[in-house]
Amino acid sequence: SLYLLLATSLLCGCASLDARPSFNEVKHAVEGCTGYTVKWNQNTAQDEAVRKEVRRLLEEPLRVDEAVQIALLNNRRLQAVYERLGIAQADLFQAGLLKNPVFDAELRFLEGSPSGKDPILEMSVTQGFMQAFMIPLRKRLARARLEEAKAEVTGSILELAARVKVAFFSLQGLEQSLDLERGILHAAEASHEVALRLRKAGNITSLDLAGRRALYEQSKLDVASAETAVAEARERMNALMGLWGEDTQWKAVPRLPQVPEESMDMTDLERRAVASSRDLSILREQMRAEAALAGIETTELVFPELEAGAASEREPDSSWNVGPALAVALPIFDWGQARRAEGRARLRRFWNDYTALAIELRAAVRTARDRVINARRQSDYYRRVVVPLAEQISLETQLQYNAMQLGVFHLLQAKRREMEARRGYIVSLRDYWIARTELEQILAGRLGRSPATMTSSPSDPQMQA
């Protein structure tokens, strides 16, 4: 029987320690639903090729997809997440192994015999017999934990991609807003200079001059605030993309993309979100792991110890007695009732969490859909109505100024309102792409945090609608 146990241990422990097949499954899943490539940095020759690809992408102004690709290749926190696969794979390997056999030896001297003469030597080798029966349950638990790790890693990749998109769209919006603030500052400066000349000529009051100066000084502060917001947004992007040193000198495409003419496919969103959810997949694997763990714990409580092996004893006359050895714990007091009840309670808790998450997921995808639709409508309204109207007012004011029917202050005020309308359009574009990112993230399988909060920074007053 000892040989049978050893053979079983060898057969069950032949699982590989290589986690690359598990990572390849994650990689194919990510590429299938997002189109992005992911690499696991394991100090191989391929790592240098990845670094060259990152530098190549940084040479040209970045678009959002290129920024996401850099982050997925270069973010060190994501690389650390991949190590969960190695840990889970090692646990699966370990689950297929028997514990090492226990060697026990005793040496006793007979009373009255000369020291060192005719001792009794007892030796035994035992192996935990229950371990062989527990291997399938332990491997079932380890496989469930490995599947859970793969789902968590996939979810982390999707969440990072969404965070990068949100941060990038925010950066683009802030840079466009900065350009507008500088334009407003230029107009306020011109207004202040005109007011100074008119005041010297005695054509306006000191109050009018002070009002123009106040607008000018406030515009300076607004530009400074916008520059700070842009700098902070760039540093958030540097952190997400894992960049430092000279690599931080990259440039982004300066303008947010326009809302595409074709809207997103909004059919059957709830079913698609539930079917692709990595979060639900994690809970399913946790329930499987919990069921396997409950079986292991119950078996170990009822039969905590069952060991078999061989024992030998050398008698004083130097003869040997050899025979089998068996050790078993008697399940007299604890039959595992409490642990089974605890396991059932944990499974019910997981099931309730699973059901609640499915409900929350359906609500989240409906909310994200509404945000996309409303942001699209607002952006379209700004593009078709608000901005053209502000431009028309500026043009008509310019014509009347040329005809000397309106003063320069009216013209500058019209230009300022036009720039504010353009800033509102920029905000609506940014909100659309952030809302779209949230919906795409849910449909790709990750609920996570709301992408609007993923930049982990206070809201910028310059970018509020």
C-alpha positions in Angstrom: 0.0 0.0 0.0 2.9 2.3 0.6 4.1 1.9 -3.0 0.5 2.6 -4.2 0.5 5.9 -2.2 3.8 7.0 -3.6 2.7 6.2 -7.1 -0.5 8.1 -6.6 1.5 11.1 -5.3 3.7 11.1 -8.4 0.8 10.9 -10.8 -1.3 13.6 -9.0 1.6 15.9 -8.6 2.5 16.1 -12.2 0.7 19.4 -12.8 3.0 22.1 -14.3 4.3 25.0 -12.4 4.4 27.1 -15.6 1.7 29.8 -15.4 2.1 31.0 -19.0 -0.7 28.9 -20.4 -3.1 30.6 -17.9 -1.7 34.0 -18.9 -2.2 33.1 -22.5 -5.9 32.4 -21.8 -6.2 35.9 -20.2 -4.3 37.5 -23.1 -6.6 35.9 -25.7 -9.7 37.0 -23.8 -8.5 40.6 -23.5 -7.4 40.8 -27.1 -10.8 39.3 -28.2 -12.9 41.9 -26.3 -10.7 45.0 -26.6 -8.1 44.5 -29.4 -5.2 45.5 -27.0 -2.1 43.4 -26.5 -0.8 42.5 -23.1 2.6 41.1 -22.1 3.9 39.5 -19.0 7.4 40.8 -18.1 9.4 37.8 -16.9 12.9 39.0 -17.7 13.0 37.4 -21.1 14.3 38.5 -24.5 10.8 39.7 -25.4 10.9 42.4 -22.7 13.3 44.5 -24.7 11.0 44.2 -27.7 8.2 45.6 -25.5 10.3 48.5 -24.4 11.1 49.4 -28.0 7.4 49.3 -28.9 6.6 51.6 -26.0 9.3 54.1 -27.1 8.1 53.9 -30.7 4.5 54.8 -29.7 5.8 57.7 -27.7 7.5 59.3 -30.7 4.3 60.5 -32.2 1.4 62.4 -30.5 -0.7 59.9 -28.6 -4.3 59.0 -29.3 -6.3 57.3 -26.7 -5.8 53.7 -28.0 -2.0 54.2 -28.1 -2.0 55.5 -24.5 -4.0 52.5 -23.4 -1.6 50.1 -25.2 1.4 51.7 -23.5 -0.2 51.4 -20.1 -1.1 47.7 -20.7 2.5 47.0 -21.7 4.3 49.2 -19.2 2.2 49.6 -16.0 4.2 47.9 -13.2 1.2 47.5 -10.9 -0.5 45.5 -13.7 2.7 43.4 -14.0 2.4 42.7 -10.3 -1.2 41.5 -10.7 0.0 38.9 -13.2 1.9 37.2 -10.5 -1.4 36.1 -9.0 -1.5 33.5 -11.8 1.9 32.2 -10.8 0.8 31.9 -7.2 -2.5 30.1 -8.1 -0.6 27.8 -10.5 1.8 26.9 -7.7 -1.1 26.2 -5.4 -2.6 23.8 -8.0 0.7 22.0 -8.3 1.0 21.7 -4.5 -2.6 20.4 -4.2 -1.5 17.3 -6.2 1.2 16.3 -3.9 1.1 14.1 -0.8 2.7 15.3 2.4 6.2 13.8 3.0 6.2 10.5 4.9 7.1 10.6 8.6 10.1 8.6 9.8 10.1 7.8 13.6 12.8 6.0 15.6 13.1 5.1 19.2 16.1 3.7 21.1 15.6 2.2 24.6 17.9 0.5 27.0 16.7 -2.4 29.2 16.8 -1.8 32.9 19.8 -3.6 34.6 21.7 -4.1 31.4 25.2 -2.6 30.9 25.1 0.9 29.3 25.0 0.6 25.5 24.4 -3.1 25.6 21.4 -4.8 24.0 19.3 -1.7 23.3 15.9 -1.9 21.8 15.5 0.0 18.5 12.1 0.8 17.0 11.6 2.5 13.7 8.6 3.3 11.6 7.7 5.1 8.4 4.1 6.3 8.0 2.3 8.2 5.4 -1.0 10.2 5.8 -3.4 7.8 4.0 -6.3 10.4 3.9 -4.1 12.7 1.9 -4.5 10.4 -1.2 -8.3 10.7 -0.9 -8.1 14.4 -0.4 -6.0 15.2 -3.5 -9.0 15.4 -5.9 -10.9 17.7 -3.5 -7.8 19.9 -3.0 -7.1 20.0 -6.8 -10.7 21.0 -7.3 -10.3 23.8 -4.9 -7.0 24.9 -6.4 -8.5 24.9 -10.0 -11.4 27.0 -8.8 -8.9 29.5 -7.2 -6.9 29.5 -10.5 -10.0 30.3 -12.5 -10.8 33.0 -10.0 -7.3 34.5 -10.4 -7.7 34.5 -14.2 -11.0 36.3 -13.9 -9.5 38.8 -11.5 -6.5 39.5 -13.7 -8.7 40.0 -16.7 -10.8 42.4 -14.8 -7.8 44.3 -13.6 -6.6 44.7 -17.2 -10.1 46.0 -18.3 -10.2 48.4 -15.4 -6.8 49.8 -16.2 -7.8 50.3 -19.8 -10.9 52.2 -18.7 -8.9 54.4 -16.2 -6.4 55.3 -18.9 -9.2 56.3 -21.3 -10.9 58.5 -18.7 -7.6 60.1 -17.8 -6.7 60.7 -21.4 -10.0 62.2 -22.4 -9.8 64.4 -19.3 -6.4 65.6 -20.3 -7.5 66.4 -23.8 -10.4 68.3 -22.5 -8.2 70.2 -20.1 -5.7 71.1 -22.8 -8.5 72.4 -25.0 -10.0 74.4 -22.1 -6.5 75.9 -21.4 -6.4 77.2 -25.0 -9.8 78.8 -24.5 -8.8 80.3 -21.2 -5.7 81.8 -22.9 -8.0 83.2 -25.5 -10.3 84.7 -22.9 -7.2 86.2 -21.1 -6.1 87.8 -24.4 -9.6 89.3 -24.9 -9.6 90.5 -21.2 -6.2 92.0 -21.6 -7.3 93.9 -24.8 -10.4 95.1 -23.0 -8.3 96.4 -20.1 -5.9 98.2 -22.3 -8.8 99.9 -24.2 -10.3 100.8 -20.8 -7.0 102.4 -19.7 -6.9 104.6 -22.8 -10.5 105.6 -22.5 -10.1 106.5 -18.8 -7.1 108.7 -19.6 -9.3 110.4 -22.2 -12.0 110.8 -19.6 -14.6 108.8 -21.5 -15.3 106.1 -18.8 -15.4 106.2 -15.0 -13.0 104.7 -12.5 -15.6 102.1 -11.7 -15.7 100.9 -15.4 -12.0 100.7 -15.4 -11.9 98.7 -12.2 -14.5 96.3 -13.6 -12.4 95.6 -16.7 -9.3 95.1 -14.6 -11.1 92.7 -12.3 -12.0 90.6 -15.4 -8.4 90.7 -16.6 -7.0 89.7 -13.2 -9.5 86.9 -12.9 -8.6 85.6 -16.3 -5.0 85.4 -15.2 -6.0 83.2 -12.3 -8.2 81.0 -14.5 -5.3 80.4 -16.9 -3.0 79.5 -14.0 -5.6 77.1 -12.6 -6.0 75.5 -16.1 -2.3 75.1 -16.4 -2.1 73.4 -13.0 -4.9 71.1 -14.0 -3.2 70.1 -17.2 0.1 69.4 -15.4 -1.7 67.2 -12.8 -3.6 65.3 -15.6 -0.3 64.6 -17.4 1.3 63.2 -14.3 -1.7 60.9 -13.8 -1.2 59.7 -17.3 2.5 59.2 -16.6 1.7 57.1 -13.6 -0.9 55.0 -15.5 1.5 54.4 -18.4 4.4 53.7 -16.2 6.6 56.5 -17.6 9.4 58.4 -16.0 12.5 60.4 -17.1 12.7 61.4 -20.7 9.7 59.3 -21.6 7.4 61.8 -19.9 8.0 64.4 -22.7 5.3 62.8 -24.9 2.5 64.8 -26.5 -1.2 64.0 -26.8 -3.3 64.7 -29.8 -4.6 68.1 -28.8 -8.3 67.8 -29.4 -11.0 65.4 -28.2 -12.5 63.3 -31.1 -15.8 64.3 -32.4 -18.9 62.2 -31.5 -19.2 59.5 -34.2 -22.1 59.7 -36.5 -23.1 56.2 -35.8 -24.3 55.5 -32.2 -23.3 52.5 -30.2 -25.3 49.3 -30.4 -27.8 49.5 -27.6 -29.6 46.3 -28.2 -30.0 43.7 -25.5 -27.5 45.5 -23.2 -28.5 43.8 -19.9 -28.1 40.3 -21.3 -24.7 41.1 -22.9 -23.5 42.7 -19.7 -24.5 39.7 -17.5 -23.1 37.2 -20.0 -19.7 38.9 -20.2 -19.3 40.0 -16.6 -15.9 39.0 -15.1 -17.2 40.0 -11.7 -20.0 37.4 -11.8 -17.4 34.9 -13.1 -15.2 35.6 -10.0 -18.2 35.0 -7.7 -19.0 31.7 -9.5 -15.5 30.5 -9.1 -15.6 31.6 -5.4 -18.7 29.5 -4.9 -17.0 26.5 -6.5 -14.0 27.0 -4.3 -16.2 27.4 -1.3 -18.0 24.1 -2.1 -14.7 22.3 -2.5 -13.3 23.8 0.7 -16.4 22.8 2.6 -15.8 19.2 1.5 -12.2 19.3 2.5 -12.9 20.8 6.0 -15.7 18.3 6.7 -13.6 15.3 5.7 -10.7 16.5 7.8 -12.9 17.0 10.8 -14.5 13.6 10.7 -11.2 11.9 9.8 -8.5 14.3 11.0 -5.7 11.6 10.9 -5.4 8.3 9.0 -1.8 7.2 8.6 -0.4 3.9 7.3 3.1 2.6 6.9 5.6 0.0 8.2 7.2 -0.4 11.6 10.1 -2.5 12.8 11.7 -3.3 16.1 15.1 -4.8 17.0 15.0 -7.1 20.0 17.9 -7.4 22.5 19.0 -10.6 20.8 19.5 -8.6 17.6 16.5 -10.1 15.8 14.0 -7.8 14.0 10.2 -7.7 14.0 8.7 -6.1 11.0 5.0 -5.3 10.3 2.4 -2.8 9.1 1.6 0.3 11.2 -1.7 2.2 11.3 -2.8 5.4 13.2 -6.3 6.8 13.1 -8.1 9.5 15.0 -11.5 8.4 16.3 -14.4 10.8 15.4 -16.1 10.5 18.7 -16.9 14.1 19.7 -16.8 16.2 16.5 -18.5 14.9 13.3 -18.2 18.2 11.5 -21.9 19.4 12.0 -20.9 23.0 12.9 -18.4 23.2 10.0 -21.0 21.9 7.5 -23.5 24.4 8.7 -20.9 27.2 8.4 -20.1 26.0 4.8 -23.7 26.1 3.8 -24.1 29.6 5.2 -21.0 30.8 3.3 -22.5 29.3 0.1 -25.8 31.0 0.7 -23.9 34.3 1.3 -22.1 33.9 -2.0 -25.3 33.1 -3.9 -27.0 36.2 -2.5 -24.0 38.3 -3.4 -24.1 36.8 -6.9 -27.8 37.6 -7.3 -27.3 41.2 -5.9 -24.4 41.8 -8.3 -26.4 40.7 -11.3 -29.2 43.1 -10.3 -26.6 45.9 -9.7 -25.0 45.1 -13.1 -28.3 45.5 -14.9 -29.0 48.8 -13.2 -25.4 50.0 -14.0 -25.6 49.2 -17.7 -29.0 51.0 -18.0 -27.5 54.0 -16.2 -24.4 54.0 -18.4 -26.7 53.7 -21.5 -28.7 56.7 -20.4 -25.5 58.7 -19.8 -24.2 58.0 -23.3 -27.5 58.9 -24.9 -27.8 62.2 -22.9 -24.2 63.1 -23.4 -24.5 62.5 -27.1 -27.6 64.7 -27.2 -26.0 67.5 -25.3 -22.9 67.4 -27.4 -25.0 67.5 -30.6 -27.0 70.4 -29.2 -23.9 72.4 -28.5 -22.5 71.6 -32.0 -25.7 72.5 -33.9 -27.2 75.3 -31.8 -25.2 76.8 -28.9 -21.8 77.2 -30.6 -23.2 78.5 -34.0 -25.4 80.9 -32.1 -22.5 82.3 -30.1 -20.5 82.6 -33.3 -23.3 84.4 -35.0 -23.6 86.9 -32.1 -19.8 87.5 -32.3 -20.0 88.1 -36.1 -23.0 90.5 -35.8 -21.3 92.3 -33.0 -18.1 92.6 -35.1 -20.1 94.0 -38.0 -21.8 96.6 -35.8 -18.5 97.5 -34.2 -17.0 98.0 -37.7 -19.9 100.3 -38.4 -19.2 102.1 -35.2 -22.6 101.3 -33.8 -21.2 99.3 -30.8 -18.2 99.8 -28.7 -15.2 97.6 -28.2 -16.5 96.3 -24.9 -19.5 94.8 -26.5 -17.3 93.1 -29.0 -15.0 91.7 -26.4 -18.0 90.5 -24.3 -19.4 88.7 -27.3 -16.1 87.0 -28.0 -15.9 85.9 -24.3 -19.4 84.4 -24.5 -18.4 82.5 -27.7 -15.4 81.0 -25.9 -17.5 80.0 -23.0 -19.9 78.2 -25.4 -17.0 76.4 -26.9 -15.8 75.4 -23.5 -19.3 74.0 -22.8 -19.0 72.0 -26.0 -15.6 70.6 -24.9 -17.1 69.5 -21.6 -20.0 67.8 -23.4 -17.5 65.9 -25.6 -15.4 64.8 -22.7 -18.5 63.7 -20.8 -19.7 61.7 -23.9 -16.4 59.8 -24.2 -16.2 59.1 -20.5 -19.8 57.8 -20.5 -19.0 55.7 -23.5 -15.9 54.3 -21.8 -18.0 53.3 -18.8 -20.5 51.5 -21.0 -17.8 49.7 -23.0 -16.1 48.6 -19.8 -19.3 47.0 -18.5 -20.0 45.3 -21.8 -16.4 44.0 -21.8 -17.0 42.4 -18.5 -15.9 44.7 -15.7 -18.2 46.7 -13.5 -15.6 48.2 -11.2 -15.6 51.8 -10.1 -17.4 54.5 -12.1 -14.8 55.7 -14.6 -15.7 59.2 -13.7 -13.8 58.7 -10.4 -11.0 56.6 -11.8 -8.6 59.5 -12.0 -8.5 59.7 -8.2 -8.4 63.5 -8.3 -10.7 66.4 -7.3 -13.0 67.7 -10.0 -11.5 70.5 -12.0 -13.7 73.6 -11.8 -12.6 74.6 -15.3 -14.2 71.4 -16.7 -17.6 71.6 -15.0 -20.5 72.0 -17.3 
